[in-house]
Amino acid sequence: MAHRKTAIAVPEDILDEVDRAVRARRDAEITRRLDALFADESLAKRHRREADDLAELAVDWSDERW
């Protein structure tokens, strides 16, 4: 479908409602995509493995004297 730009005057309160609706829809889509991404068990295993690898490189602060 072709789009054409136009300039129209819209009351600010209506424009605010449209902005909120678009953000909510976009946020819902982002959430859906993240949920699908993290539902992938192989990805979750990879993240855990990488986190464990990084934890091994971390400094143990439990014996630090302040």
Secondary structure, 3 states (H helix, E strand, C coil): CCCCCCCCCCCHHHHHHHHHHHHHHHHHHHHHHHHHHHCCHHHHHHHHHHHHHHHHHCCCHHHCCC
